[in-house]
Amino acid sequence: MPHDPDSSLHSPKPARFSAAIVFALILGLFFGVLFVGSMGWLMLSRNSGRALLGHLWSAVTGRTLSIDVSQPTVVDRIQRLQRLETVVYTMDKLVTGAKENPIFPDFLAGDRLLMMVHGEVVAGIDFSNLKPGDVRVEGKQIRLHLPAAEVFRTRIDSAKTRVYSRQTGLLVSTDPNLETQVRQEAERQLQEAALADGILRTAQQNATSTISSLLQGLGFEKIDFD
């Protein structure tokens, strides 16, 4: 059988062509994976960079909560309360007033008044005179010297006060000052009764409770009074 001299030259070409195709596919796949990985790393780097910048920006521009509980501030806060009314004492009382003549009997020269009086006594503490030396601050502890409780006012309620009876002698006219004098005496007795019932002690206790709540709101954990 005759031998073809060109057959040995052309037979390896299909094998080399197939190998080149396989190599190109592998190379393309490698670069594709490398590209996708690079893009993912770039996006991850961008997100991490943004998060890092966000934390840095928050640290620079962030605000923290602070409460000023220095001594002047505490004194100022308490002084703003001014006259803190902590107790209102009310009472209804029958009061009698009379004008008598040393010579003639009452039915001739007397003047007698019976009045039902409704009044109130208001007590509390005046903080306007509180001094810096009355407040001592140590961290979250505070010691406070409160002013003494006092009676702010004693008042007769005219709308609820009325005259029950009035008896005037036959020989005299009604005394126009008697009712005023009875009211004044009723105020005095009302205040005495309130003091006897311990209105100042109650006012001091209520003021202490109110100030304690205020100071706790300012952040103090231990509050002492002297």
C-alpha positions as CSV (number, residue, x, y, z in Angstrom):
1,M,0.0,0.0,0.0
2,P,1.6,3.3,-1.0
3,H,2.6,5.7,1.9
4,D,1.3,9.3,1.9
5,P,4.2,11.5,2.9
6,D,1.8,14.3,4.2
7,S,-0.2,12.2,6.7
8,S,2.4,12.3,9.4
9,L,2.5,16.1,9.2
10,H,-1.3,16.9,9.5
11,S,-2.5,14.3,12.0
12,P,-1.5,16.1,15.3
13,K,-3.4,19.4,14.4
14,P,-6.8,18.3,15.8
15,A,-5.3,17.4,19.2
16,R,-3.4,20.7,19.5
17,F,-6.6,22.6,18.6
18,S,-8.6,20.8,21.3
19,A,-6.0,21.5,23.9
20,A,-6.0,25.2,23.1
21,I,-9.7,25.4,23.5
22,V,-9.6,23.6,26.9
23,F,-6.8,25.9,28.0
24,A,-8.8,29.0,26.9
25,L,-11.9,27.8,28.8
26,I,-9.9,27.2,32.0
27,L,-8.1,30.6,31.7
28,G,-11.5,32.3,31.1
29,L,-13.0,30.6,34.1
30,F,-10.0,31.6,36.3
31,F,-10.3,35.2,35.3
32,G,-14.1,35.1,35.7
33,V,-13.7,33.8,39.3
34,L,-11.0,36.4,39.9
35,F,-13.2,39.2,38.6
36,V,-16.2,38.2,40.7
37,G,-14.1,37.8,43.8
38,S,-12.5,41.2,43.2
39,M,-15.8,42.8,42.9
40,G,-17.1,41.2,46.0
41,W,-14.0,42.1,48.0
42,L,-14.4,45.7,46.7
43,M,-18.0,45.9,47.7
44,L,-17.2,44.4,51.1
45,S,-14.3,46.9,51.5
46,R,-16.6,49.7,50.6
47,N,-19.3,48.6,53.2
48,S,-16.7,48.1,55.9
49,G,-15.2,51.5,55.0
50,R,-18.5,53.2,55.3
51,A,-19.3,51.5,58.6
52,L,-15.8,52.5,59.9
53,L,-16.4,56.1,58.7
54,G,-19.8,56.0,60.3
55,H,-18.4,55.0,63.7
56,L,-15.7,57.6,63.5
57,W,-18.2,60.3,62.6
58,S,-20.5,59.3,65.5
59,A,-17.6,59.4,67.8
60,V,-16.6,62.9,66.7
61,T,-20.1,64.4,66.5
62,G,-21.9,62.3,69.1
63,R,-23.4,63.8,72.3
64,T,-23.4,62.4,75.8
65,L,-25.9,63.1,78.6
66,S,-24.7,65.1,81.5
67,I,-26.6,66.4,84.6
68,D,-25.2,69.4,86.4
69,V,-25.7,68.7,90.1
70,S,-23.2,71.2,91.3
71,Q,-24.0,73.1,94.5
72,P,-25.1,76.4,92.9
73,T,-27.4,74.5,90.6
74,V,-29.1,72.7,93.5
75,V,-29.5,75.9,95.4
76,D,-31.0,77.6,92.4
77,R,-33.5,74.8,91.7
78,I,-34.7,74.8,95.3
79,Q,-34.9,78.6,95.5
80,R,-37.2,78.6,92.5
81,L,-39.8,76.9,94.7
82,Q,-40.0,80.2,96.6
83,R,-42.7,79.8,99.2
84,L,-43.5,76.1,99.2
85,E,-47.0,75.6,100.7
86,T,-47.2,72.1,102.0
87,V,-50.1,72.2,104.5
88,V,-53.6,73.8,104.4
89,Y,-55.4,73.6,107.7
90,T,-59.2,74.3,107.6
91,M,-61.6,74.6,110.5
92,D,-65.2,75.6,111.2
93,K,-65.7,77.3,114.5
94,L,-68.5,79.0,116.5
95,V,-67.2,82.4,117.9
96,T,-69.1,84.7,120.2
97,G,-68.4,88.4,120.6
98,A,-70.1,90.7,123.1
99,K,-70.1,94.3,124.3
100,E,-71.3,94.7,127.9
101,N,-72.1,97.7,130.1
102,P,-71.0,97.6,133.7
103,I,-74.2,99.2,134.9
104,F,-77.0,98.2,132.7
105,P,-78.0,94.6,131.9
106,D,-77.4,93.2,128.4
107,F,-81.0,93.5,127.3
108,L,-80.7,97.3,127.8
109,A,-77.1,98.1,126.8
110,G,-75.5,94.9,125.6
111,D,-74.5,93.8,122.1
112,R,-73.9,90.1,121.4
113,L,-72.9,88.3,118.2
114,L,-72.7,84.6,117.4
115,M,-70.8,83.8,114.2
116,M,-70.0,80.5,112.4
117,V,-66.5,81.0,111.0
118,H,-64.8,79.0,108.3
119,G,-61.1,79.7,107.9
120,E,-57.8,78.2,106.8
121,V,-54.2,78.3,107.8
122,V,-51.5,77.8,105.2
123,A,-48.0,76.7,106.3
124,G,-44.8,75.8,104.4
125,I,-41.2,76.7,103.9
126,D,-39.8,79.9,102.3
127,F,-36.8,78.9,100.2
128,S,-36.0,82.3,98.9
129,N,-33.4,82.8,101.7
130,L,-31.7,79.5,101.1
131,K,-27.9,80.0,101.2
132,P,-25.1,78.0,99.4
133,G,-23.8,77.0,102.8
134,D,-27.1,75.2,103.5
135,V,-26.3,72.7,100.7
136,R,-23.3,70.3,100.7
137,V,-22.7,68.1,97.7
138,E,-20.3,65.1,97.5
139,G,-20.7,63.2,94.3
140,K,-24.2,61.7,94.3
141,Q,-24.7,62.4,98.0
142,I,-26.2,65.7,99.3
143,R,-26.8,67.1,102.8
144,L,-29.3,69.9,103.0
145,H,-30.3,72.3,105.8
146,L,-34.0,73.2,105.3
147,P,-35.3,76.5,106.6
148,A,-37.9,76.1,109.4
149,A,-41.5,75.8,108.5
150,E,-43.7,78.8,109.1
151,V,-47.3,80.0,108.8
152,F,-47.8,81.9,105.6
153,R,-51.3,83.1,106.2
154,T,-54.5,82.7,108.2
155,R,-57.6,83.6,106.4
156,I,-61.3,83.7,107.1
157,D,-63.5,82.7,104.2
158,S,-66.2,85.3,104.0
159,A,-68.2,83.3,101.6
160,K,-68.6,80.5,104.1
161,T,-68.7,82.6,107.3
162,R,-72.1,83.9,108.5
163,V,-73.7,85.5,111.5
164,Y,-76.1,83.2,113.3
165,S,-77.6,85.6,115.7
166,R,-77.2,89.2,116.9
167,Q,-78.7,90.7,120.1
168,T,-78.6,94.4,120.8
169,G,-79.9,96.2,123.9
170,L,-82.8,98.5,123.8
171,L,-80.9,101.6,124.8
172,V,-77.9,101.2,122.5
173,S,-77.3,100.9,118.7
174,T,-75.5,98.1,117.0
175,D,-71.7,98.3,117.3
176,P,-70.3,98.4,113.7
177,N,-66.9,97.2,114.8
178,L,-68.1,94.1,116.7
179,E,-68.2,91.8,113.7
180,T,-64.7,92.9,112.6
181,Q,-63.4,92.2,116.1
182,V,-65.0,88.8,116.2
183,R,-63.4,87.9,112.8
184,Q,-60.0,89.0,114.1
185,E,-60.4,86.9,117.2
186,A,-61.5,84.0,115.1
187,E,-58.3,84.2,113.0
188,R,-56.2,84.2,116.2
189,Q,-58.0,81.2,117.6
190,L,-57.8,79.4,114.3
191,Q,-54.0,79.8,114.1
192,E,-53.6,78.7,117.7
193,A,-55.6,75.6,117.0
194,A,-53.5,74.8,113.9
195,L,-50.3,75.3,115.8
196,A,-51.5,73.1,118.6
197,D,-52.4,70.3,116.1
198,G,-48.8,70.4,114.7
199,I,-49.2,72.2,111.4
200,L,-45.5,73.3,111.4
201,R,-44.3,69.7,112.0
202,T,-46.5,68.4,109.2
203,A,-45.3,71.3,106.9
204,Q,-41.7,70.4,107.5
205,Q,-42.2,66.7,106.8
206,N,-44.1,67.4,103.6
207,A,-41.4,69.8,102.5
208,T,-38.7,67.2,103.1
209,S,-40.6,64.7,101.0
210,T,-41.0,67.2,98.2
211,I,-37.4,68.2,98.2
212,S,-36.3,64.6,98.3
213,S,-38.3,63.9,95.1
214,L,-36.7,66.9,93.4
215,L,-33.2,65.9,94.4
216,Q,-33.7,62.3,93.3
217,G,-34.8,63.7,89.9
218,L,-31.5,65.5,89.7
219,G,-29.6,62.3,90.2
220,F,-28.7,62.1,93.9
221,E,-28.8,58.7,95.5
222,K,-28.3,59.6,99.1
223,I,-30.1,62.6,100.7
224,D,-29.7,63.8,104.2
225,F,-31.4,66.6,106.1
226,D,-30.2,68.4,109.2
